[in-house]
Amino acid sequence: MGGVFLAFSTFVMPALARLDTPDGVRAMQHINRAAPTPWFMVPLFGTATAGLVLAARSVRRLDESDARAQTFGAGLYLAAIILTVAYHVPRNDDLALLDPLGPDATSAWREYQNGWNSANHLRALLCLGAAASWTVASVHAAE
């Protein structure tokens, strides 16, 4: 998931920003409608579920480094999910209602891009940090 979010931060959103406002808005509206499929939602929320299971199993043995890394990774990933649900989804819902040819479209599109992409950078880092923590946990567990 960190890779998906990183792709949006590094080239998808910059490419959409180069389009004329109506085209950029329409493209993002189409992306947002296409995203909630099992191919996206299962990895997004399945990883969160797996992380919570790891954390629940690890909480009883926090004196071990792999357990701490598993719990930390779960916390990072959960923060990314909270950011997604509390910040990105409402903005995507608002964008769905935006008339790409409306008088406020250009300013709304710029505001959307700036806030959404800044928060998406953080979301990507949280997911990548979770992956790194879980990798560390795997290495420590194998020792």
N, C-alpha and C positions, 0 to 999 in steps of 0.2 A: 504494500500500500504506500510505503514511503516513496517508492519509485514512481508510482502513478502520480502522487501529489507533486513530486519533484519535477516530473515532466510538465505538469501544468504551470508550475512556477517558472521554469526555465525556458520553455519555448511555446507552449500552447497559448497561454495568456498574452505573452509579448506578440505573438502572431495575430491574435484577435485584436489587440490594441492598434495594430497597423491598418486594420480595415476601416472603412468608413463606418460611422456609428451605427446606422441601421443594419449593416451586414454583420458587424461584430456582435451586436445585441442579439440578432436572430441566430447567429451561429452558437452563441452561448446558451440561448434558450433551447435550441435543439440538443446541445450536449447535455444540458440539465435534464431534459425529458428522457434522453436515451440512457442516462447513467444508472437509474435504479432497476437493474436487471440482476438475476442471480449471479451472473459472472462478476459483478462488482460488489453486490451486497453480501454474498456469502464470504468472500475473503475479508471484506471490511469488518463485518460483525462476527464472523467466525474466528478471526484472529483475536478480537476482543474477548470472546468467550474462552478461547484457549488460554489467553493471558490471565484471565480471572481464575481459571482452574489451576494454572501453575502457581499463581499467588496464594490461593487458598491452601494448596498442598505445601507450599514453602513457608507459610507464616509460622508454623510450629517449629521450624528449624532455622531461624534467622541467624543463628550463630555460624552457619555454614555459608561460605562465599557464593556458592551456586544458588542457594535459596534467596540470598539478598539480591543477586543479579536478576533472578526470575521475577521477584517482587517489584524491583525497580523498573524492569522492562514493562511489566503489566501496568504500573502506574503511568509510565510515559505513554503507552498506547491508549490507555483509558482517557488520558488528557486529550489526545488527538481525537478520540470519538466524541468527547464532550464538546470540543471546539467545533467539530463537524456539525453536530446536532444543534448546538446553541448559537453558532455564528453563521456557518456556511449555508445550511439549509434555509434559514429564514431569509437570507439575502438572495438565494436562488429563487425562493418563492416570490419575493418582491420583484426580481428581474422578470419573472414569468409574466407579470402583469404590466410591464413597461411597454408602451407603444414605441417601437423602434423609430417611428417617424414623428413622434410627438415633440412638442416644443422643449420639453425638459430632458429629452433622451440623451443628448450629448453630455450634460452635466451629471445626470444619473449614471450613465455608463462609465464615466471617468471615476466617479466616487465608488461605484461598485468594484471596478478593476483595482483601484488602489487599496481599498480595505480588504477585499477578498483575497488578493494576491499576497498582501503582507501576512494575513492570518494563515494563508496556505503555505507560505515559507515555514512558519512555525509548525504547522501540522506535518509537513514533510520531515522536518527535523525531529519531531517527537516520534514519528514512526520509525525513522532510521535509527534513532537512539534506542528505541525498544528492540529493534532487530539486533543491534550491537550488544545490548545487555543480555539478550537471550543467547547470543552466540558465546559470550563470555561465560554464561551459566553452563552451557553445554560443554565447554572446554574444562571448566572446573569440575563438573560432574563426572567427566571421563577420567579425571586424574585419580 
